[in-house]
Amino acid sequence: MAIKPQKTDLQRALKNCRGSFAIVGFFSLFVNLLMLVPSLYMLQLYDRVLSSGSQVTLLMLTLLMVMLLVVLGALEWMRSAILVRVSNRIEMNLNQRLYDAVFRMSLYTGGQSGSTQALNDLTSLRQFLTSAGVFAFFDAPWIPIYMFVMFAFHPLLGWMAVGGGLVLVVIAIINHKSTNPPLTDANKFQMAASGMTAASIRNAEVIESMGMLDNIRSLWLRNNIQSLSHQSTASQRAGFVTNFSKTFRMLLQSLVLGAGAYLAIKQEISPGLMIAGSILLGRALAPIDLMIGSWKGFISARQQYDRLNKLLSQIPSPEDKMALPDPVGNLFLESVVVGAPGSRNPIVKGIQLGIDAGESVAIVGPSGAGKSTLARAMLGIWPCLSGKVRLDGADIFSWNRARLGPHIGYLPQDIELFDGTISENISRFGDLDSDAVVRAAQMSGVHEMILQFPDGYDTVIGATGGVLSGGQRQRIALARALYGDPVLVVLDEPNSNLDQQGELALAEALEQMSAKGITVIIVTHRPSILAQVDKLLVMKDGRTEMYGPREEVLPQLMASHSANQPKNPVPLPRPSAPKPVLPAHLKGNM
């Protein structure tokens, strides 16, 4: 027996709104019945009022018509209001879940799929649910009612309505077949162009400094032109089909009016039925015509729905995990093999080591040895291809991240601060504890520097640090890592942007962390920081080359480094001195 795939959160959200959609469909029944009022009113005017000349009949029919059309307007407003509430409910039920899914997709792909397109898709889908095109789906099932009434007027009028409806259905299919491929391609190129624009804004300084703007703009323009080309193709085809549909419907209404006149001359129907039939035909074909005109929105909504379902199925909602005791800081790696997210190629290969709570370990090695990858695995950012990273005996991935996060400090290589004040960035945008913020800033040696700013801790900075230099950003990010007295701190190249004063502040911070019993992992290239750690892990090609107490490993590391240096280095050639240039009057005497 085949197992049915589980529904995504989007599908479940739509299923939970079935009752509201059913109410809209129920209201649509009466809306479409009341749509018959203008035709019946016209029929009564021609067949009763004009023939009898009764003003009382005219007055009563008019009052009844006004009352029914007011009810019609109220019902249309109510079903529109229901769809607005349904769309808001869907977004409110999904926005946090989708935000987490976008974030985790970026995390699992190393930032390669960190687009906010999914959030835009949810907004666009919500807007589509409140558009006029959606009502065509609710009105279409009542088309047979209008057809039945047309047959009641006269079989000829009924068959003309059926034939016209079939022609419009064929037009709708042609519209879908002709516009769907170019619209899909247009959306693909538009997303590529948007991604290029976002990347250009993030790297504006690099692009400007190295004169890359023309090249980057050319790449963006290429995608943009492709998107415009496909969009224009789809629009031209849709415009032709829409105008043809509109012309055909107007022509058919006129032909029905002519056929009604012919039948009235033969006295098979009354003049009122002639007018009412033409009006009723327009109403019967209106939903199909509306679908054709709104087909671009239908296709876009379908693509948005598919993309959202794909994302939500790829990133399932995390399961609630049992709360574990607050961690102490013991870290153990069991034959850990780690690769970049989405790749099966290992970068870290079989690392096994134990770090007791309160110990400090420096990870050193050449570029590409896998140091930063190992640090990410220790934090549970990148999953292991095999093996386990255990914090206090528990798999790092079995911890509830919201509960574990306050006990972890992380300083990445690429410093990212967020729009807000310095104090908000240090406090990780949680409940602001002023004392804890100041303690973290003092511990990282940045307190006095912050006080020099005109607004102190209330200084507003942007995502790139605003008025801060690279070293200042790094020191504030260090304070953020130390906020809340974490038990495990991972520092990836913490002194890459620091001057001598910053190096001294970092050394003092490491001493304070050691005194507090904080487990510290440092990834570094600089030997100046090695004097502050308890152990050294030397990596090469993703493997452990040496590991042990600093006093034992450091001499071996230095000896290995000296052995790899050339014994008789070849001196660089000196530039030859330029030949003297003699004055012209002396050249002849040489």
N, C-alpha and C positions, 0 to 999 in steps of 0.2 A: 504494500500500500504506500503510495507516494506521500511524502510529508509536504504539507502545504507550507510555502514560505511565510514567515511571520510578517505581519503588516508593519509598515514603517510608522513613525510618529505622525507623519503627515496624513497617511491613510486613516489612522485611528482618529485623528482630529476631525477629518471630514466625516468619518462614520459617526462620531459623537454629535455631529450637527445634522444628522438625518431628520430629526424631528423638526428642526427649523426649516429645512428644505421642503419637508412635507407640508408645512403650513403655507409656505410660499406657493407650492403647487396647488393647495386647496384654494387659496385666494385667487390664483390664476384662473381656476375654473369660473369663478364668478366674474372676474375681470373680462374674460373672453365672452361669457354670456352677455354681459352688459355692453360689450362692443357691438352687439346686434342692435342696440337702441337707435343709433342714427339711421340705420337702414329701415327699421320698422317704423320710426317716426316719419321718414320720408314716404314710406308706403302708405301710411295712414293719411298723410296730408293729401296725396294725390287721389287716393281711393275714397276717402270719406269727407274730408273738409272741403276740397274743391268741388266735389260733386254735390254736396249738400248745402254748402255755404253757411254752415253752422259755426258761429264765432265761439259759442260755449265749448263745442267739441275741440276747436283749435286751442282754446285756453287750457282746457283740462289736459289735452295731449302734451302741450308745451310744458305745463307744470310737472307732469309726470316725467317727461324727458329730462328736464333740468334736475329733478330730484335724483333720478337714476344716474345721470352723468356725474353728479356730485359724489354719490356713493362710489362710482367707478374711480374717480380721482382719489378718494380716500383709501380705497383698496390698493391702488397702485402705489400710493405713498407708503402704506403699511408694509407691503411686500418689499419695497425698496429699503425701508428702514430695517426690516428684518435681515436682509442681506448685508447691510452695513454692519449690523451687530454681529452677524455670523463671521464676516471677514475680520473684524477686530478681535473676535474671540479666537479665531484660528491663529492670528498673528501672536496674540498674547500667550497662547498655549505653546507656540513653537519658537518664539524669538530667542529665549534663553537656551533652549535645547539646540537650536540651529547655531547660535553663537558658539556654544561649546564644540559643536561638530566642526565648524570652520576652524576654530582654534586647534583642535586635535588633528585635523587633516594637515594643517600647516606644521604641527609638531612632528607628525609621523613621516612627513615628506621632506623634512629639513627646511621648511619655509618655501618650497617650490610651488606649493598649491595654497598659499596663504591669501587667496583672493577673497574679497568680500562679495563676490558675485552672488553667492547663495542668499545672503541677506537682502540684496537687491531683488533677487528672484521672488523672495517671499513677499516683499512690498508690492512688486508688480502683480503677483498673483492675487493679493488682497484687493488691489485696485480693480483688477479684471472682474472679480466677483461682484463688484458694485456697478459695473458698466451696463449699458443698455443691451449689449450683445448677449448677456446671460439670460435676459428675459425671453430671448428668442427660443431657448431650450424649453422654457416653461410654457410658452405659447404654442409651440409647434404641435404638441399632442392634441390640441383642440382644433387643428385644421380640419379634421374629418367632420366636426360639428358644422362648420361653415359649408363644407361640401354637401352635407346632408340637406342643409337649408336651401342651397342652390338647386339641388335636385327637386326639392319640394316646390320651388318656384316653377321650374320646368326642366325636364331631362336634358335638353340641349344646353342650357346654362350650366347644369351640373357637369356635363362631360367637358365643356370648355374649361371649367375650373380645374377638373382633374388633369386634362391635357396640359394646361398652363403650369400646374404644380409640378408635373413630371418634367417638363422642360426646365423649370427653375432648379429642380434637384440635379439634373444633368449638368446645368451650368455651375452649380455649387461644387460638384465633383471635379469638373474641369478646373475650376478656380483653385481647389485644393492641390490637384496634381501639378498645376503649372506654377504655383507660388510657393509651395512648401520647400522644394530644394533650394531655390535662391535665398529664401528667408533664413534657412538653416545655415547656409554658407555666410550670409551677411552677419548673422549673430556671432559666428565663430571668428570672423575677421575683426568684428567690433570688439570682442572680448580681448583678442590679441593686441589691438591698438590701445585699449584701456590699460592693459597690463604694462605695455611699453611706456605709456605716459606716467603711470605710477612709479615705475622703476627710474625714469628720468628725473622725476621730482626728488626721489630719495637720494639720487646721486648727482644732484645739480652741480656741486662743487667740482667733482671729478670731471664731469662732462665739460664744464666751462674752462677749467684749468688746462685740459689737454686738447681743447678745440674739437671735441667729439660731437658738438651739437648738430652739425650738418649731417653726419652719418646716422646719428640716432633719429633725427627728424625724418631722414629718408626711410628708415625702417618703419617708423610710425606711419608715414605718409603712404607707404606701400600697402600696409594693412588697411588703412583708412580708405584708400581708393578702391581696394578690392571690396570692402564692405559697402561703399557707396554704389559700386557697379552692380553688385548682387541686389542691393536694396532697390536700386532704380529699376532693374529688370523685374523684380517682384511687384513693385508699385505699378509699373506700366501694364503688366499682365493683369493685375488685380483691377486697375482702373478700367481697362477695356472690358473685362468680364462684368464689373459692377455697372458700368454704363449700359452695356448690352442688356443686363438683367433689368435695369430700371426702364430702359426703352421698351423691352418686351412686355413688362408688366403694364406700362401705360397703354401700349398698343392693344394688349389683351383686354384691358378694361374698356377701351373704346370699342373693340369688336363685340364685347358682351353687350355694351350699350346699343350697338347697331343691331345685334341679334335680338335683343329685347324689343327694339322698335319694330323689327320685322314680325316678331311674334305678337306684339300688341296690334299691329295692323291686321294680322290674321285673327285677332281677337282670341288668341290662345292664352295671353296673360294681360294683366291690366298695366296701364302706364306707370303706376306706382312700383310694380314688380320690376319693370324695366330699369328704373333709377336705383331701386334698392339692390338689384342684382349686381350692378356695376360697383356700387359702394362695398357690398359684401365681398365681392371678388378681391378688391384691393386689400381688404382686411384679412382674407384667407391666405393670400400670398405674402403678406407683410413679414411674417416670421422668417420665411425662406429668404426673402430679399434682405432682411436684416442680417441673417447669418452670412450671406455672401459679402455684404458690405463690411462685416466685422470679422472676416475670416483671418486677417492678419493678426488680430488680437487673440483669436482662438489658437492659432499656430504658436504664437509666442507663449501663451499660457500653458499649452501642452508641453513645450520644451522646458519651461520653468518647472512645471510639475515633475517631469522626468528627471531633471537635474537634481531637484530637491530630494526626490525619492532615492536616487542613486547615492547621494551624499549620506543621507540618513541610514541607508542600509549598509554602507561601507563603514560608518562610524556609529555603531549601536550605542544606545544610552548606557552609561556605566552603571554597573550593578551596585547597590548599597553594600558596603563592606562593614564588617563588625569593627567597632572601635577598638584599637589596640592601646596599651598603656603608652604614655609619653616616652619617646625614645631616649636612650642614654647616650648613644653614639658609637656603639660597637659595629664595625663594618667588616664583612667577610665576603670575599669573591670566590666563587666555586667554578673554576675552569671556564671563565667568562669568554665568550666569543661574541663580538659586536660588529655590526656593519651599519652603514648609513641607512636611514629609513627608506624602505622600498627596494633595497638592494640585498642580495644574498651573498655578496662578496665581503668576506670578513676583513675588518681593519684591525681590530683587537683579537688576538688569537690565543685563547687558552690561558688567560691571566688568572692566577690563583694566589691570594694573599689574605692576611688578616690584619686588621687595624683595631687596636683597643681604644676604648673611649678615652679622650684626652690626648691621644698621640697626634703628632703633626708629621705629615709625610709629603715630601716634595717629589713630583714626577718629572723627570728630565729625560732628554733624548733628542735626537735630531728631528727636524721638521718631517712630518709625515709618519712619525713613529706610532701614532695613535693615542697620544696623550690626552687631547681634548675629547676624543671619542670615549676614552675610558672614563673621563670625568663626567660626561653626560650619562654614561651607563650607571655610574655610582649614584647619580641623582635620580635615576629612573626616568630620564628624559628620552633616551634612546633604548628600545628594547633589545634584549640579548637574543642572538641567534641560537645560542645554547648556553647552558650554565645559569647560575643565579647570582644576583647581588643581594646580600642579606643585610638588613639593618636590625640589630638586636635580635638576630635569628629569624626574622620574618622577611620574606621576599619583598623587595622594595616596591613591587607593583601591587602587593596585597594591602598596602597602606592606603587609607583615605587621604587623598592629596590635600583636601581642605584642612584636615587635622594635622597632617604632617608638615605642611608648608611653613607654619610659624616656627618650627624647630629646625628649619634648613636655611642656610645662607648660601647665596650663589653670586659670584662675580664673573660674568662671561668675558670673553675677549672683546666682543663688540658691545660697547656700552649703549644701552637704550634707556633713556629716561622718558617720562611721560609728561604730557601737558598738565601742569599744576604747579604748586609751590614746592620748594625744597623740602619742607617738612612733610608734605603729602607723599613725595617720592620716597623719602627715608622710611616713613611709616607704612609703605606699601599700599597706600590709599585705603587703609582700614581705619578702625577707630583711632583717632589721633591721641596718643599718649605723649604729652610734651616731655615729661621726664625721660621716657624711654628714647625719644628722638634725640634729646641732648646727650644721653649716655652713649648712644650709638655713634653720634657725631664726634664726641670726645674720644671715644675708643679708636676711631679711625683717624683722629688727628685733624678733623676738618671743622671743628666747632669755631675756632678763632677765625678761620677763613670765611665762614658763613656770616659771622657777625660783622665783617667788613662790608657786606653788601648793604645798600640803603634800606632794604626791607628785611634784612636778616633771613630768618627761616621762612618768612612769608614771600620771599622773592619768587616770582613766577618764571618758570623755565618751560621751554618747549620740548618736543620729542628728541631733538638733536642737542639739547643742552642749553640752547639760547645763548646767554652771555657767558657761559662757562667754557673754559679751555678743556682740552682733552684730559689733562691731569686732574682738573677740578671735577670733571664728570666722573672720572674713575674713582676718586676719593669719596664722592657722594654715593656712588654705587656701592662702594665698600661699606659705607655707613648703613645703607639699605640692607646689605647682606648680614650685618651684625645686629640689626634691629630685633628686639624681642629676645635677646640672649639665646640664640640657636645652639643646638648641641652638635651639629655637623655643618661645617663651612667649607665650600669648595671655591677656590680662587684660581681662575684661569688667566695666567699672565697678569697678575695684579699690579706689577710695576712697569708695565710696558710704556706708559705715558707719564711716569712720575719723574720729577726732578729730585735733587739730593734731599730737599726738605721732605718731599713726599716719601722717599725711600726710608728716611728715618722714622716718619710717622707710621709707615707700614710695619717696620721692624718692632716698634713699640706696641702696635696693635697685636702682632703675633705673640709677643710676650704676655700681653693681657689675656689673650685667648687661651694660651697655654696655662696660665694661672687659674683660669676659670674652668679648666677641664674640658674645653671644646675640642672636638675632633676636627682637624684641619687638613685639607688636601690642597696642595699648591702645585699647579702646572706652571713651569717657568723655564726660561732659557738663561736667565741671569744668575751667575754664581753668587752674587752678593747676598741673596736671600737664603742660601742653603745653611748658613750658620744658625738660623732660627728654628730649624726643624729637627725632629727626633730620628726620622728614617728617610732613606732615599730609595726610590724606585727608578731604575734606569731601564728605559724601553728602547727597543730597536726592532723595526719591521713588525710592530704590533705584539711583540713578545717581551717577556721579562728577561733582561740581560743580567741585572743585578738587583738585589733587594736586601735591605738589612739596616742596622743602625748607621747613622750618618758617619760616625767615627771609623767604621769598618769599610763602608762603601766608597766614601769620598776619596781616600787615598788611591783605591783601585781605579776609580773613575779618572782621577788626575793622571795616574800612570798610563792608563789606556789612551788618554788623550795625547799625552806626550809621545807615546810610542807611534801614534798615527801621524805625527808631524814629520815633515821631511828633515833628514839629518843634516844635509848640506844644501840649504836653500840656495837657489841660483839668484844672485843679485840682479835686481832690475837694471837694465841699461840706462846710463845717464844720458840725458839729452845733450847733443853736441853743441858747443858754443857757436853762436852765429859768427860768420866771417865778417871782419871789419869792412866797412864800405869806405873806400878812399875818396877824397874829393877829386873832382874832375881834373884840377890843375896839377895833381900829383901823379895821376895814372900814367902820364907820358914819361915820367922819370923812372918808372919801375923797369 
